[in-house]
Amino acid sequence: MKDSKGFTLIELMLTLAIVAMLLAVAVPSYRSFVQGNRAAAQANTLLRALAYTRSEAVKRATVITICRSSNQSSCGSAWADGWIVFNDVDQDGVLDAGTDTLLQAGDGLSGGSTLTAGAGFVRYTASGAALDTTQFTLTPADCQGDMRRLIQVTGSGQATVQKATCP
């Protein structure tokens, strides 16, 4: 008889069973890893927008405002829909056509994340201080563990982020 080379059916089934067990353990961990990274990236996007707003206020020596916006041309809606940064001449937190200048528009959050804040806008002065202090709460879809992010804007104008447990 010839010696055949290869796997037997039993060896193949045993290998598949081991692979299935490893996948059952690894897939949920990978999903959690991806969701945590998405939350961190989204929080960093908001932090960059706040830092840009603050730096433009200092650079232009005037009040610059960031507000929530769904259409990237006027204030309103929800923070998760996006935001705009503009030169706020009358310091009312509203983009006024003809007097205020739109500087930057930010897209909304992806993946079903929610972003809430205590205020609809944040204004920065020429010194970099924030006229409006608030806390943003970023909650990813299917939030688990400490995936939630709290972004705090202080009176000095500094924005910080920290992890928080999901509800």
N, CA, C and O of each residue as an XYZ file, in Angstrom:
668
protein
N       0.816     -1.184      0.000
C       0.000      0.000      0.000
C       0.859      1.247      0.000
O       1.976      1.272      0.518
N       0.293      2.283     -0.602
C       0.984      3.565     -0.629
C       0.701      4.343      0.636
O      -0.409      4.319      1.167
N       1.740      5.045      1.118
C       1.522      5.950      2.241
C       0.965      7.257      1.696
O       1.577      7.886      0.832
N      -0.174      7.658      2.191
C      -0.738      8.937      1.741
C      -0.316     10.030      2.715
O      -0.173      9.815      3.919
N      -0.126     11.195      2.142
C       0.291     12.316      2.966
C      -0.876     13.271      3.079
O      -1.608     13.474      2.111
N      -1.061     13.864      4.254
C      -2.155     14.803      4.466
C      -2.763     14.595      5.835
O      -2.220     13.879      6.676
N      -3.894     15.231      6.041
C      -4.572     15.155      7.332
C      -5.714     14.161      7.264
O      -6.341     13.974      6.221
N      -5.966     13.539      8.382
C      -7.141     12.690      8.469
C      -8.345     13.562      8.797
O      -8.194     14.715      9.202
N      -9.504     13.023      8.626
C     -10.738     13.759      8.913
C     -10.805     14.146     10.393
O     -11.270     15.237     10.724
N     -10.356     13.284     11.264
C     -10.371     13.567     12.703
C      -9.425     14.725     13.031
O      -9.773     15.604     13.819
N      -8.235     14.727     12.433
C      -7.282     15.821     12.670
C      -7.851     17.149     12.160
O      -7.697     18.179     12.817
N      -8.493     17.134     11.020
C      -9.100     18.334     10.465
C     -10.216     18.857     11.361
O     -10.293     20.059     11.612
N     -11.065     17.985     11.836
C     -12.171     18.396     12.718
C     -11.644     18.951     14.035
O     -12.179     19.934     14.548
N     -10.618     18.344     14.580
C     -10.017     18.825     15.826
C      -9.422     20.221     15.627
O      -9.587     21.088     16.485
N      -8.736     20.446     14.512
C      -8.154     21.753     14.207
C      -9.244     22.815     14.059
O      -9.110     23.920     14.585
N     -10.311     22.487     13.352
C     -11.425     23.423     13.187
C     -12.089     23.759     14.527
O     -12.494     24.900     14.751
N     -12.199     22.785     15.400
C     -12.794     23.029     16.718
C     -11.925     23.995     17.538
O     -12.445     24.884     18.212
N     -10.617     23.815     17.475
C      -9.703     24.707     18.199
C      -9.777     26.118     17.627
O      -9.809     27.086     18.387
N      -9.804     26.252     16.299
C      -9.908     27.568     15.658
C     -11.220     28.244     16.047
O     -11.237     29.444     16.321
N     -12.318     27.487     16.074
C     -13.620     28.047     16.449
C     -13.599     28.564     17.885
O     -14.161     29.622     18.165
N     -12.963     27.839     18.791
C     -12.879     28.289     20.188
C     -12.040     29.562     20.299
O     -12.402     30.483     21.031
N     -10.936     29.614     19.582
C     -10.094     30.819     19.613
C     -10.839     32.026     19.055
O     -10.730     33.121     19.606
N     -11.586     31.850     17.983
C     -12.362     32.949     17.408
C     -13.464     33.412     18.365
O     -13.746     34.607     18.461
N     -14.077     32.473     19.064
C     -15.130     32.830     20.014
C     -14.591     33.725     21.123
O     -15.326     34.554     21.659
N     -13.341     33.572     21.464
C     -12.717     34.397     22.490
C     -12.192     35.705     21.897
O     -12.322     36.759     22.521
N     -11.608     35.652     20.716
C     -10.919     36.809     20.132
C     -11.862     37.838     19.529
O     -11.594     39.033     19.653
N     -12.939     37.443     18.892
C     -13.811     38.389     18.180
C     -14.435     39.418     19.122
O     -14.378     40.607     18.809
N     -15.021     39.040     20.244
C     -15.573     40.074     21.134
C     -14.497     41.037     21.655
O     -14.761     42.230     21.803
N     -13.312     40.540     21.928
C     -12.234     41.409     22.385
C     -11.815     42.369     21.283
O     -11.542     43.537     21.562
N     -11.758     41.917     20.067
C     -11.386     42.766     18.946
C     -12.444     43.843     18.724
O     -12.109     44.999     18.468
N     -13.702     43.473     18.820
C     -14.796     44.448     18.655
C     -14.702     45.536     19.721
O     -14.853     46.719     19.416
N     -14.458     45.149     20.949
C     -14.294     46.108     22.033
C     -13.099     47.019     21.774
O     -13.161     48.221     22.032
N     -12.019     46.447     21.269
C     -10.817     47.214     20.930
C     -11.126     48.265     19.866
O     -10.716     49.419     19.992
N     -11.845     47.868     18.826
C     -12.197     48.788     17.738
C     -13.102     49.907     18.251
O     -12.897     51.071     17.906
N     -14.092     49.574     19.063
C     -15.001     50.580     19.604
C     -14.267     51.562     20.515
O     -14.545     52.761     20.483
N     -13.342     51.070     21.318
C     -12.559     51.952     22.183
C     -11.690     52.900     21.373
O     -11.566     54.076     21.717
N     -11.089     52.401     20.301
C     -10.273     53.256     19.435
C     -11.124     54.291     18.710
O     -10.684     55.426     18.530
N     -12.341     53.923     18.287
C     -13.235     54.875     17.634
C     -13.611     55.997     18.607
O     -13.635     57.166     18.221
N     -13.900     55.654     19.849
C     -14.253     56.671     20.843
C     -13.084     57.618     21.087
O     -13.277     58.829     21.196
N     -11.881     57.076     21.172
C     -10.699     57.916     21.372
C     -10.470     58.833     20.172
O     -10.150     60.009     20.346
N     -10.630     58.310     18.969
C     -10.434     59.115     17.758
C     -11.471     60.229     17.666
O     -11.141     61.353     17.289
N     -12.715     59.927     18.005
C     -13.762     60.942     17.955
C     -13.539     62.022     19.012
O     -13.759     63.204     18.746
N     -13.109     61.628     20.197
C     -12.798     62.605     21.239
C     -11.633     63.491     20.798
O     -11.653     64.700     21.030
N     -10.632     62.904     20.171
C      -9.481     63.682     19.690
C      -9.880     64.650     18.578
O      -9.317     65.740     18.483
N     -10.836     64.271     17.741
C     -11.329     65.162     16.694
C     -11.973     66.401     17.316
O     -11.737     67.521     16.862
N     -12.775     66.201     18.341
C     -13.394     67.344     19.028
C     -12.334     68.184     19.737
O     -12.398     69.413     19.706
N     -11.370     67.540     20.369
C     -10.289     68.278     21.034
C      -9.517     69.148     20.045
O      -9.173     70.288     20.355
N      -9.245     68.612     18.855
C      -8.555     69.401     17.825
C      -9.382     70.606     17.406
O      -8.837     71.693     17.214
N     -10.692     70.428     17.264
C     -11.567     71.538     16.879
C     -11.587     72.614     17.970
O     -11.577     73.805     17.662
N     -11.615     72.206     19.223
C     -11.593     73.169     20.330
C     -10.246     73.887     20.390
O     -10.195     75.094     20.623
N      -9.158     73.149     20.179
C      -7.822     73.765     20.178
C      -7.684     74.738     19.007
O      -7.080     75.801     19.157
N      -8.232     74.390     17.853
C      -8.200     75.292     16.700
C      -8.976     76.572     17.010
O      -8.514     77.672     16.706
N     -10.134     76.427     17.605
C     -10.950     77.590     17.959
C     -10.183     78.509     18.901
O     -10.154     79.725     18.716
N      -9.569     77.918     19.903
C      -8.800     78.704     20.875
C      -7.610     79.396     20.218
O      -7.346     80.568     20.485
N      -6.890     78.674     19.360
C      -5.704     79.269     18.735
C      -6.090     80.386     17.761
O      -5.368     81.376     17.644
N      -7.206     80.241     17.071
C      -7.668     81.304     16.173
C      -8.080     82.543     16.963
O      -7.866     83.664     16.503
N      -8.663     82.360     18.134
C      -9.033     83.503     18.967
C      -7.795     84.287     19.383
O      -7.800     85.518     19.366
N      -6.742     83.579     19.753
C      -5.493     84.229     20.155
C      -4.831     84.879     18.943
O      -4.389     86.026     19.015
N      -4.762     84.157     17.843
C      -4.106     84.657     16.634
C      -4.804     85.900     16.082
O      -4.143     86.859     15.684
N      -6.131     85.885     16.057
C      -6.900     86.991     15.491
C      -7.223     88.075     16.514
O      -7.743     89.133     16.159
N      -6.913     87.811     17.790
C      -7.168     88.756     18.887
C      -8.624     89.195     18.921
O      -8.931     90.382     19.033
N      -9.514     88.208     18.822
C     -10.951     88.476     18.871
C     -11.676     87.234     19.371
O     -11.054     86.190     19.565
N     -12.977     87.338     19.580
C     -13.759     86.193     20.043
C     -14.044     85.257     18.869
O     -14.544     85.678     17.826
N     -13.716     83.982     19.061
C     -13.997     82.937     18.072
C     -14.893     81.916     18.766
O     -14.672     81.549     19.920
N     -15.914     81.467     18.027
C     -16.922     80.568     18.589
C     -16.942     79.247     17.833
O     -16.749     79.202     16.618
N     -17.179     78.172     18.582
C     -17.481     76.873     18.000
C     -18.892     76.521     18.459
O     -19.206     76.605     19.646
N     -19.747     76.123     17.501
C     -21.114     75.741     17.861
C     -21.512     74.482     17.116
O     -20.908     74.133     16.102
N     -22.520     73.809     17.618
C     -23.017     72.598     16.967
C     -23.739     72.977     15.672
O     -24.395     74.016     15.599
N     -23.611     72.127     14.655
C     -24.208     72.428     13.360
C     -24.373     71.158     12.547
O     -23.452     70.345     12.467
N     -25.532     70.986     11.948
C     -25.760     69.819     11.090
C     -25.532     70.137      9.617
O     -25.284     69.233      8.819
N     -25.615     71.431      9.244
C     -25.471     71.794      7.838
C     -24.152     72.508      7.531
O     -23.924     72.909      6.390
N     -23.293     72.670      8.519
C     -21.986     73.320      8.389
C     -22.080     74.747      7.861
O     -21.131     75.257      7.265
N     -23.222     75.389      8.081
C     -23.360     76.787      7.677
C     -24.136     77.632      8.688
O     -24.183     78.856      8.565
N     -24.746     76.985      9.688
C     -25.442     77.729     10.743
C     -25.460     76.888     12.013
O     -25.321     75.666     11.965
N     -25.632     77.554     13.142
C     -25.649     76.852     14.430
C     -26.997     76.185     14.658
O     -28.030     76.655     14.182
N     -26.966     75.098     15.381
C     -28.189     74.391     15.734
C     -27.981     72.897     15.715
O     -26.860     72.425     15.526
N     -29.057     72.144     15.908
C     -29.062     70.697     15.857
C     -28.307     70.096     17.052
O     -28.426     70.579     18.178
N     -27.536     69.041     16.792
C     -26.832     68.315     17.859
C     -25.335     68.294     17.586
O     -24.912     68.340     16.431
N     -24.536     68.226     18.641
C     -23.077     68.184     18.498
C     -22.633     66.986     17.678
O     -21.654     67.081     16.937
N     -23.328     65.857     17.792
C     -22.944     64.654     17.055
C     -23.114     64.829     15.546
O     -22.532     64.072     14.769
N     -23.915     65.833     15.118
C     -24.132     66.093     13.692
C     -23.002     66.905     13.074
O     -22.886     66.960     11.850
N     -22.172     67.533     13.891
C     -21.059     68.329     13.403
C     -20.972     69.668     14.112
O     -21.752     69.939     15.024
N     -20.022     70.514     13.699
C     -19.834     71.817     14.318
C     -19.189     72.770     13.328
O     -18.643     72.363     12.303
N     -19.266     74.058     13.668
C     -18.608     75.089     12.864
C     -17.839     76.020     13.786
O     -18.205     76.218     14.944
N     -16.769     76.585     13.249
C     -15.941     77.555     13.967
C     -16.006     78.851     13.165
O     -15.835     78.843     11.946
N     -16.256     79.965     13.858
C     -16.392     81.226     13.146
C     -15.966     82.410     14.007
O     -15.928     82.338     15.236
N     -15.649     83.499     13.318
C     -15.301     84.771     13.943
C     -16.611     85.407     14.404
O     -17.424     85.812     13.573
N     -16.825     85.498     15.697
C     -18.103     85.949     16.275
C     -18.012     87.428     16.655
O     -17.691     87.762     17.795
N     -18.294     88.304     15.697
C     -18.122     89.744     15.893
C     -18.959     90.270     17.052
O     -18.450     91.010     17.893
N     -20.242     89.896     17.108
C     -21.111     90.411     18.173
C     -21.147     89.512     19.415
O     -21.881     89.799     20.360
N     -20.369     88.437     19.421
C     -20.180     87.544     20.568
C     -21.474     86.924     21.080
O     -21.627     86.709     22.282
N     -22.416     86.633     20.164
C     -23.690     86.060     20.576
C     -23.774     84.547     20.394
O     -24.796     83.945     20.726
N     -22.706     83.917     19.868
C     -22.703     82.471     19.682
C     -23.498     82.009     18.482
O     -23.800     80.822     18.358
N     -23.847     82.940     17.583
C     -24.611     82.619     16.378
C     -23.864     83.153     15.171
O     -23.386     84.287     15.189
N     -23.758     82.346     14.115
C     -23.099     82.768     12.879
C     -24.036     83.714     12.132
O     -25.056     83.291     11.589
N     -23.680     85.000     12.111
C     -24.495     86.017     11.445
C     -23.943     86.267     10.047
O     -22.766     86.583      9.877
N     -24.813     86.120      9.050
C     -24.396     86.347      7.661
C     -24.018     87.811      7.478
O     -24.714     88.706      7.958
N     -22.923     88.046      6.788
C     -22.495     89.407      6.499
C     -21.491     89.979      7.481
O     -20.664     90.807      7.101
N     -21.548     89.550      8.749
C     -20.621     90.097      9.745
C     -19.621     89.055     10.244
O     -18.443     89.364     10.426
N     -20.078     87.841     10.462
C     -19.210     86.779     10.974
C     -18.590     85.995      9.812
O     -19.164     85.904      8.727
N     -17.409     85.434     10.068
C     -16.691     84.687      9.035
C     -16.548     83.232      9.454
O     -16.019     82.937     10.525
N     -17.021     82.325      8.606
C     -16.879     80.895      8.858
C     -15.417     80.499      8.640
O     -14.852     80.766      7.580
N     -14.804     79.862      9.647
C     -13.394     79.480      9.569
C     -13.190     77.988      9.328
O     -12.248     77.593      8.641
N     -14.056     77.169      9.883
C     -13.881     75.716      9.770
C     -15.216     75.031     10.020
O     -16.033     75.506     10.808
N     -15.427     73.916      9.344
C     -16.624     73.097      9.562
C     -16.182     71.674      9.852
O     -15.292     71.144      9.187
N     -16.805     71.060     10.841
C     -16.473     69.685     11.209
C     -17.643     68.763     10.948
O     -18.792     69.106     11.223
N     -17.341     67.574     10.409
C     -18.372     66.585     10.121
C     -18.871     65.940     11.404
O     -18.233     66.024     12.453
N     -20.016     65.300     11.297
C     -20.589     64.604     12.441
C     -19.832     63.331     12.792
O     -18.897     62.936     12.095
N     -20.244     62.703     13.870
C     -19.611     61.476     14.339
C     -20.199     60.270     13.622
O     -21.382     60.261     13.283
N     -19.389     59.271     13.396
C     -19.841     58.061     12.718
C     -20.064     56.944     13.730
O     -19.696     57.060     14.899
N     -20.662     55.882     13.269
C     -20.800     54.691     14.096
C     -21.883     54.762     15.145
O     -21.897     53.929     16.051
N     -22.796     55.723     15.065
C     -23.894     55.813     16.022
C     -23.518     56.405     17.368
O     -24.274     56.265     18.329
N     -22.379     57.057     17.463
C     -21.966     57.684     18.718
C     -22.824     58.911     19.005
O     -23.305     59.570     18.083
N     -23.013     59.213     20.284
C     -23.719     60.423     20.678
C     -22.742     61.374     21.353
O     -21.801     60.946     22.021
N     -22.976     62.676     21.170
C     -22.142     63.710     21.781
C     -23.064     64.778     22.327
O     -23.768     65.445     21.569
N     -23.062     64.939     23.625
C     -23.902     65.944     24.257
C     -23.027     66.918     25.037
O     -21.896     66.602     25.407
N     -23.570     68.103     25.277
C     -22.850     69.117     26.044
C     -23.861     69.981     26.783
O     -25.043     70.020     26.443
N     -23.367     70.670     27.799
C     -24.216     71.558     28.572
C     -24.508     72.866     27.860
O     -25.366     73.629     28.303
N     -23.807     73.140     26.758
C     -23.992     74.390     26.028
C     -24.024     74.104     24.531
O     -23.484     73.100     24.066
N     -24.667     75.005     23.784
C     -24.744     74.866     22.338
C     -23.560     75.470     21.628
O     -23.389     75.278     20.424
N     -22.728     76.210     22.370
C     -21.542     76.817     21.776
C     -20.506     77.085     22.850
O     -20.818     77.137     24.040
N     -19.262     77.255     22.406
C     -18.162     77.633     23.297
C     -17.447     78.799     22.621
O     -17.070     78.713     21.453
N     -17.264     79.888     23.364
C     -16.582     81.066     22.832
C     -15.247     81.240     23.540
O     -15.141     81.084     24.757
N     -14.219     81.572     22.739
C     -12.884     81.822     23.266
C     -12.531     83.289     23.044
O     -12.867     83.871     22.012
N     -11.848     83.880     24.026
C     -11.438     85.282     23.936
C     -10.040     85.388     23.336
O      -9.375     84.383     23.088
N      -9.615     86.613     23.110
C      -8.295     86.875     22.530
C      -7.160     86.360     23.414
O      -6.059     86.112     22.922
N      -7.412     86.199     24.697
C      -6.380     85.668     25.599
C      -6.363     84.148     25.626
O      -5.484     83.553     26.250
N      -7.329     83.501     24.951
C      -7.416     82.044     24.946
C      -8.308     81.483     26.027
O      -8.476     80.267     26.126
N      -8.885     82.353     26.844
C      -9.796     81.902     27.894
C     -11.160     81.570     27.286
O     -11.541     82.126     26.256
N     -11.879     80.674     27.924
C     -13.212     80.306     27.452
C     -14.256     81.148     28.180
O     -14.276     81.206     29.409
N     -15.117     81.793     27.410
C     -16.236     82.525     28.012
C     -17.301     81.559     28.512
O     -18.070     81.884     29.417
N     -17.341     80.376     27.923
C     -18.352     79.377     28.267
C     -17.658     78.074     28.659
O     -16.971     77.467     27.837
N     -17.831     77.646     29.892
C     -17.271     76.363     30.320
C     -18.356     75.311     30.155
O     -19.529     75.572     30.422
N     -17.970     74.148     29.723
C     -18.938     73.071     29.528
C     -18.237     71.728     29.558
O     -17.010     71.641     29.507
N     -19.034     70.698     29.641
C     -18.513     69.335     29.562
C     -19.237     68.608     28.447
O     -20.467     68.575     28.410
N     -18.467     68.024     27.538
C     -19.002     67.192     26.472
C     -18.969     65.748     26.941
O     -18.026     65.329     27.612
N     -20.004     64.981     26.586
C     -20.043     63.556     26.888
C     -20.176     62.796     25.582
O     -21.181     62.912     24.880
N     -19.160     62.023     25.266
C     -19.135     61.214     24.050
C     -19.400     59.767     24.433
O     -18.629     59.160     25.177
N     -20.499     59.219     23.919
C     -20.873     57.840     24.218
C     -20.972     57.051     22.927
O     -21.859     57.316     22.116
N     -20.082     56.085     22.715
C     -20.157     55.276     21.498
C     -21.362     54.335     21.530
O     -21.870     53.995     22.598
N     -21.809     53.921     20.348
C     -22.862     52.909     20.269
C     -22.349     51.633     20.917
O     -21.158     51.331     20.836
N     -23.227     50.892     21.551
C     -22.850     49.654     22.253
C     -21.724     49.902     23.258
O     -20.771     49.129     23.341
N     -21.846     50.977     24.011
C     -20.828     51.372     24.980
C     -20.650     50.281     26.045
O     -21.621     49.778     26.610
N     -19.385     49.931     26.301
C     -19.057     48.924     27.304
C     -17.838     49.374     28.089
O     -16.939     50.018     27.548
N     -17.814     49.033     29.354
C     -16.648     49.343     30.180
C     -16.402     50.831     30.297
O     -17.307     51.589     30.647
N     -15.166     51.261     30.003
C     -14.815     52.674     30.141
C     -14.628     53.336     28.775
O     -13.693     54.114     28.584
N     -15.514     53.030     27.825
C     -15.419     53.607     26.481
C     -15.933     55.047     26.410
O     -15.579     55.780     25.485
N     -16.743     55.453     27.351
C     -17.288     56.809     27.334
C     -16.168     57.816     27.590
O     -15.251     57.548     28.367
N     -16.244     58.975     26.934
C     -15.240     60.034     27.095
C     -15.910     61.314     27.574
O     -16.970     61.695     27.078
N     -15.288     61.968     28.534
C     -15.740     63.268     29.037
C     -14.705     64.307     28.632
O     -13.534     64.202     28.999
N     -15.140     65.315     27.873
C     -14.252     66.388     27.427
C     -14.667     67.649     28.169
O     -15.770     68.157     27.973
N     -13.792     68.146     29.011
C     -14.075     69.291     29.866
C     -13.378     70.536     29.328
O     -12.172     70.519     29.084
N     -14.140     71.620     29.141
C     -13.577     72.906     28.755
C     -13.616     73.797     29.997
O     -14.690     74.101     30.516
N     -12.447     74.210     30.468
C     -12.342     75.018     31.682
C     -12.338     76.506     31.343
O     -12.240     76.886     30.176
N     -12.443     77.325     32.350
C     -12.430     78.770     32.165
C     -11.128     79.282     31.561
O     -11.122     80.312     30.888
N     -10.040     78.582     31.792
C      -8.759     78.996     31.211
C      -8.710     78.708     29.710
O      -7.814     79.178     29.010
N      -9.684     77.927     29.222
C      -9.742     77.598     27.819
C      -9.186     76.234     27.478
O      -9.312     75.774     26.343
N      -8.569     75.582     28.453
C      -7.984     74.270     28.208
C      -9.079     73.211     28.127
O     -10.017     73.210     28.923
N      -8.947     72.321     27.165
C      -9.884     71.199     27.021
C      -9.138     69.913     27.343
O      -8.055     69.659     26.815
N      -9.724     69.113     28.210
C      -9.104     67.848     28.607
C     -10.106     66.718     28.377
O     -11.318     66.935     28.350
N      -9.578     65.520     28.215
C     -10.429     64.355     28.010
C     -10.081     63.287     29.034
O      -8.918     63.110     29.397
N     -11.101     62.581     29.492
C     -10.871     61.470     30.400
C     -11.891     60.365     30.121
O     -12.990     60.622     29.632
N     -11.503     59.139     30.442
C     -12.400     58.000     30.274
C     -13.429     57.983     31.386
O     -13.181     58.449     32.498
N     -14.595     57.434     31.060
C     -15.653     57.262     32.057
C     -16.374     55.953     31.757
O     -16.351     55.468     30.626
N     -17.005     55.394     32.764
C     -17.720     54.136     32.563
C     -19.045     54.393     31.845
O     -19.665     55.445     32.001
N     -19.446     53.431     31.077
C     -20.680     53.520     30.317
C     -21.877     53.361     31.257
O     -21.778     52.739     32.315
N     -23.004     53.936     30.846
C     -24.205     53.802     31.709
C     -24.755     52.401     31.710
O     -25.752     52.129     32.380
